């Protein structure tokens, strides 16, 4: 689940008019990795979140789902999540 991270990125963007730098300590990704069952979370400069799954199930292991933010002129956010290598049947409904 990435909803708390999305919320933090939205708040950060509204305050700073940019997304946090991926290799900075502006957002502690470790907090979200611990709550994501060992899945890996990467942040990109444009606010994209890449979630790499860690699973004993081969069809899920190392599969990715990418969450892409869009921000309108009123700082309203929407998130697209149809990119990545995770097959549609295993994605959340809103990401198919």
C-alpha positions as CSV (number, residue, x, y, z in Angstrom):
1,X,0.0,0.0,0.0
2,X,1.4,3.4,-1.0
3,X,-1.4,5.7,0.1
4,X,0.6,7.2,3.0
5,X,3.6,7.8,0.8
6,X,1.4,9.4,-1.8
7,X,-0.1,11.7,0.8
8,X,3.4,12.7,2.0
9,X,4.6,13.4,-1.6
10,X,1.5,15.6,-2.2
11,X,2.0,17.6,0.9
12,X,5.7,18.0,0.1
13,X,4.9,19.2,-3.4
14,X,2.3,21.7,-2.2
15,X,4.8,23.2,0.3
16,X,7.9,23.2,-2.0
17,X,6.4,23.2,-5.5
18,X,8.5,20.2,-6.4
19,X,8.9,16.6,-5.5
20,X,11.6,15.5,-3.1
21,X,14.9,14.4,-4.6
22,X,15.2,10.6,-4.7
23,X,18.5,10.3,-3.0
24,X,17.9,12.9,-0.3
25,X,16.5,12.5,3.2
26,X,13.6,14.7,2.4
27,X,11.3,11.7,2.6
28,X,12.3,8.6,4.6
29,X,11.4,5.8,2.3
30,X,12.5,3.3,4.9
31,X,9.3,4.1,6.9
32,X,7.2,2.9,4.0
33,X,9.3,-0.1,3.1
34,X,8.9,-1.5,6.6
35,X,5.2,-1.2,6.3
36,X,5.2,-2.8,2.8
37,X,6.3,-6.3,3.8
38,X,9.8,-5.9,2.5
39,X,8.7,-4.7,-0.9
40,X,11.2,-2.2,-2.4
41,X,10.1,1.4,-3.0
42,X,11.9,3.8,-5.3
43,X,11.1,7.4,-5.8
44,X,11.9,9.3,-9.0
45,X,12.4,13.1,-9.5
46,X,9.0,13.6,-11.1
47,X,7.2,12.0,-8.1
48,X,6.8,8.6,-9.6
49,X,6.8,5.7,-7.1
50,X,8.1,2.3,-8.2
51,X,7.0,-0.5,-6.0
52,X,9.0,-3.8,-6.5
53,X,7.3,-6.7,-5.0
54,X,9.1,-9.2,-2.8
55,X,7.2,-12.5,-2.7
56,X,7.9,-16.3,-2.5
57,X,5.4,-16.6,-5.4
58,X,7.4,-16.5,-8.5
59,X,4.7,-14.8,-10.6
60,X,4.8,-11.9,-8.2
61,X,8.5,-11.7,-7.2
62,X,10.4,-8.8,-8.6
63,X,7.3,-7.5,-10.5
64,X,6.8,-3.7,-10.4
65,X,4.0,-1.3,-10.3
66,X,4.6,2.4,-11.0
67,X,2.4,5.1,-9.6
68,X,2.6,8.3,-11.7
69,X,1.3,11.6,-10.2
70,X,-0.5,14.3,-12.1
71,X,-0.9,17.7,-10.5
72,X,-3.4,20.3,-11.9
73,X,-3.1,24.1,-11.5
74,X,-5.0,24.0,-8.2
75,X,-2.5,21.4,-6.7
76,X,-5.1,18.6,-7.0
77,X,-3.4,15.3,-7.5
78,X,-4.4,12.1,-9.3
79,X,-2.4,9.0,-9.5
80,X,-2.1,6.6,-12.5
81,X,-0.9,3.1,-11.8
82,X,-1.0,1.1,-14.9
83,X,2.7,1.0,-15.7
84,X,5.2,-1.7,-14.5
85,X,5.7,-5.4,-15.0
86,X,3.0,-6.7,-12.7
87,X,0.2,-8.4,-14.7
88,X,-3.1,-6.6,-14.6
89,X,-4.9,-9.6,-12.9
90,X,-2.7,-9.1,-9.8
91,X,-3.0,-5.3,-9.6
92,X,-5.5,-3.4,-7.4
93,X,-8.8,-2.8,-9.3
94,X,-8.0,0.9,-9.8
95,X,-4.7,0.0,-11.5
96,X,-6.0,-2.3,-14.2
